[in-house]
Amino acid sequence: MLPNIMSGFGSSGVTWERRSEKVSEIVAREIVRDIAKRRPAPNSVLESESAMIKRYQVARGSLREALRILEVHGLIRMKPGPGGGPVLSEVNSRDFGRMATLFFQVLDIRFSELVEARLMLEPFVARLAAERHDPDDNEELREIVRQGYEAKSNDAWLRATDAFHTKVLSMSGNGMLTLIACALKDIFTERASTVYVANEGDHVREAHSQIAEAVIGGDAETAERLMRDHLQEYVEVVAEREPNLMNEVVDWR
C-alpha cells in the first residue's frame, strides 16, 4: 500500500504531494490488468464475487467499490440475479468520449473547441489510413459507402455516415489516434445530428465515395484534403442552423 502522503520535489524543484490510493482503486487496476492479460470476449461473465475476494484478498465492500469504478467507466456492467455478476462490456470510443466529457464540462470546453480539434485530427487520421491501411479493409469500406447510397431514411443515413467515418478512422494503424478521433466524432454526432440531417443531397455521398477511393488508392494528400473539406462543410451547416450550439459547454452525458 502507498503511504498516506508521498512528498518530494519535481524536476523544477517544486514540492508536490500525491494522495494515497484507495484500496478499491488498486483492486480496479488489478482487475483491468487481468482482463487485458486474459482477453475474455465481450459479454463474458467475470469471476464470482467470492472468487474475486479470494483472488484479490480484499473485503467485499472494497471489491464492490472497485467494480463500481469499472462500471462507471463503461468497462463492465453488472448482471443481476442467479448466474449474474460483472459482465465485460464491448468497450468502444463512445465510452471513452463519455468519460472525456466529464472533464470537458469541468474545464469549460466549448463545442467550438471540440469542432476545431476534430477538424485538425480527423483529416490527418484519414491521411494515415491512406498510407497504412490493410487492403483487406477495402471492400468493407466500399460496402459502407454503398449502404450510404442505398439509405432511404434519415436514421439509416446517419448510421451509414457514422459507420463510414468510424471505418476510415479505424484504418489509421494507430489505435490511440483512432480512439481519440472516434470519440470526438461520437461527441460531435450526438449533439449535432438533431440539427443536421445529412440525407439532403448526393454531394455528401459523393464526398464519402471520393474519400474512400483516395484511402483505398493510397493517395494520402487527397484523402486528407477531401476529409477536411467534407467536415468543414458539415460544421458550417451545423453552425448556420444552430449557432448557439457552438458556444455551449460540452457537458457530461
C-alpha positions in Angstrom: 0.0 0.0 0.0 1.1 3.5 -0.6 1.8 5.8 2.4 -0.9 8.4 3.1 1.1 11.2 1.6 4.1 11.0 -0.7 6.1 14.2 -0.8 9.1 15.1 -3.0 10.4 17.6 -5.5 9.7 17.6 -9.2 12.4 18.4 -11.7 11.7 22.1 -11.4 12.2 22.0 -7.6 8.5 22.5 -6.9 7.2 20.5 -3.9 4.4 18.1 -4.8 2.1 15.7 -2.9 0.3 12.7 -4.1 -2.7 11.3 -2.3 -2.8 7.7 -1.3 -4.8 5.4 -3.5 -7.9 3.8 -2.1 -7.9 0.0 -1.9 -10.8 0.0 -4.4 -8.7 1.9 -7.0 -5.9 -0.6 -6.6 -8.2 -3.5 -7.0 -9.9 -1.9 -10.0 -6.5 -1.6 -11.7 -5.6 -5.2 -10.9 -8.9 -6.3 -12.5 -8.1 -4.3 -15.6 -4.7 -5.9 -15.8 -6.2 -9.4 -15.5 -8.8 -8.6 -18.2 -6.0 -7.2 -20.5 -4.0 -10.3 -19.9 -6.7 -12.9 -20.3 -8.6 -11.1 -23.1 -12.1 -12.6 -22.4 -14.7 -12.0 -25.1 -17.1 -9.1 -24.7 -20.3 -10.1 -22.7 -18.3 -12.7 -20.8 -19.2 -13.0 -17.1 -16.2 -12.5 -15.0 -15.4 -14.3 -11.8 -17.9 -14.5 -9.0 -17.7 -12.1 -6.1 -16.4 -14.8 -3.8 -13.7 -15.8 -6.2 -12.6 -12.2 -6.7 -12.5 -11.6 -2.9 -10.2 -14.6 -2.7 -8.1 -13.6 -5.7 -7.5 -10.0 -4.7 -7.5 -10.5 -0.9 -9.9 -7.7 -0.2 -13.1 -7.0 1.7 -16.4 -7.3 0.0 -17.0 -3.5 0.2 -13.7 -2.6 -1.4 -14.4 -5.1 -4.2 -17.8 -3.8 -4.9 -16.5 -0.2 -5.0 -13.8 -1.4 -7.5 -16.4 -2.9 -9.7 -18.5 0.2 -9.5 -15.5 2.3 -10.7 -15.2 0.0 -13.7 -18.9 0.1 -14.4 -18.9 3.9 -14.4 -16.1 3.9 -16.9 -18.0 1.6 -19.1 -15.7 -1.4 -18.9 -18.2 -3.7 -17.2 -21.9 -3.9 -16.4 -23.5 -5.7 -13.5 -25.9 -8.5 -14.4 -28.4 -9.1 -11.6 -29.9 -12.4 -10.5 -28.7 -16.0 -10.4 -25.6 -16.5 -12.6 -25.1 -12.8 -12.7 -22.2 -10.7 -11.7 -19.7 -8.4 -13.5 -20.0 -8.8 -17.3 -17.3 -7.4 -19.6 -18.7 -4.7 -21.9 -17.7 -4.2 -25.5 -15.6 -1.1 -24.9 -15.7 1.5 -27.6 -14.9 5.1 -28.4 -18.3 6.2 -27.0 -17.4 5.1 -23.6 -14.1 6.9 -23.8 -15.9 10.0 -25.1 -18.4 9.9 -22.4 -15.7 9.8 -19.8 -13.9 12.7 -21.5 -17.0 14.9 -21.5 -16.9 14.9 -17.7 -13.5 16.7 -17.9 -14.7 18.9 -20.8 -17.5 20.2 -18.7 -15.4 20.9 -15.7 -12.8 22.6 -17.9 -15.5 24.7 -19.6 -14.6 23.4 -23.0 -16.9 24.7 -25.7 -18.4 22.8 -28.6 -16.5 25.1 -31.0 -13.2 23.8 -29.4 -14.3 20.2 -29.9 -15.1 21.1 -33.6 -11.7 22.7 -34.1 -10.0 19.6 -32.6 -11.9 17.3 -34.9 -11.2 19.4 -38.0 -7.5 19.2 -37.2 -7.3 15.5 -36.2 -9.7 13.6 -38.4 -8.2 14.7 -41.8 -4.8 13.7 -40.5 -6.0 10.3 -39.5 -7.6 9.9 -42.9 -4.1 10.6 -44.4 -2.7 7.8 -42.2 -5.4 5.5 -43.3 -4.4 6.0 -46.9 -0.8 5.4 -46.1 -1.1 2.5 -43.7 -4.5 0.7 -44.3 -4.8 -3.0 -44.5 -6.0 -3.9 -48.1 -8.4 -6.4 -46.5 -10.4 -3.4 -45.3 -11.0 -2.0 -48.8 -14.1 -3.9 -49.7 -15.8 -3.3 -46.3 -15.2 0.5 -46.8 -16.7 0.3 -50.3 -19.7 -1.6 -48.9 -20.3 1.1 -46.3 -20.3 3.7 -49.0 -22.8 1.7 -50.9 -25.0 1.5 -47.9 -25.0 5.2 -47.7 -26.3 5.5 -51.3 -29.0 2.9 -50.5 -30.2 4.6 -47.3 -33.8 5.6 -47.6 -34.5 7.1 -44.2 -32.6 9.7 -42.1 -31.9 7.1 -39.4 -30.4 4.7 -42.0 -28.3 7.5 -43.4 -27.0 8.6 -40.1 -26.0 5.1 -39.3 -24.2 4.7 -42.6 -22.3 8.0 -42.3 -21.3 7.2 -38.8 -20.1 3.8 -40.0 -18.1 5.5 -42.8 -16.2 7.8 -40.5 -15.6 5.1 -38.0 -14.2 2.7 -40.6 -11.9 5.3 -42.1 -10.5 6.2 -38.7 -10.1 2.6 -37.8 -7.8 2.1 -40.8 -5.1 4.5 -39.5 -2.8 1.9 -38.0 -2.6 3.9 -34.7 -5.0 2.7 -32.1 -4.6 5.8 -29.9 -5.4 8.2 -32.7 -8.3 6.1 -33.8 -9.8 6.1 -30.3 -9.4 9.8 -29.7 -10.7 10.7 -33.2 -13.7 8.4 -33.0 -14.5 9.8 -29.5 -14.6 13.4 -30.9 -16.7 12.2 -33.8 -19.1 10.4 -31.3 -19.5 13.5 -29.1 -20.0 15.8 -32.1 -22.6 13.5 -33.7 -24.6 13.0 -30.5 -25.0 16.8 -30.2 -25.2 17.8 -33.9 -27.3 15.0 -35.5 -30.5 16.6 -34.3 -29.8 19.8 -36.1 -28.1 18.4 -39.2 -29.5 15.5 -41.1 -27.1 14.9 -43.9 -29.6 13.0 -46.0 -30.0 16.0 -48.3 -28.0 15.5 -51.4 -25.8 13.1 -53.2 -22.9 15.5 -52.9 -22.3 14.1 -49.3 -22.5 10.6 -50.6 -20.1 11.5 -53.4 -17.7 13.0 -50.8 -17.7 9.8 -48.9 -17.1 7.8 -52.1 -14.2 10.1 -53.1 -12.6 9.9 -49.7 -12.9 6.1 -49.7 -11.3 5.8 -53.1 -8.4 8.1 -52.0 -7.8 6.0 -48.9 -8.0 2.7 -50.9 -5.8 4.1 -53.6 -3.2 5.2 -51.1 -3.5 8.9 -52.0 -2.8 10.4 -48.6 -2.8 14.1 -49.6 -6.1 13.8 -51.4 -7.7 11.8 -48.6 -6.7 14.4 -46.1 -7.9 17.3 -48.2 -11.2 15.7 -49.0 -11.9 14.8 -45.4 -11.1 18.3 -44.3 -13.4 19.9 -46.9 -16.2 17.4 -46.1 -16.0 18.1 -42.3 -15.8 21.9 -42.9 -19.0 21.8 -44.9 -20.6 19.7 -42.2 -19.6 22.2 -39.5 -20.7 25.2 -41.4 -24.2 23.8 -41.8 -24.5 22.9 -38.1 -23.3 26.4 -37.2 -25.8 28.0 -39.5 -28.8 26.0 -38.3 -27.9 26.0 -34.6 -25.5 29.0 -33.9 -25.9 28.7 -30.1 -24.6 25.2 -30.1 -21.0 26.3 -31.0 -20.8 28.3 -27.7 -22.3 25.6 -25.5 -20.1 23.8 -23.0 -19.6 20.1 -23.9 -21.4 18.7 -20.9 -21.1 15.2 -19.4 -23.6 12.8 -20.8 
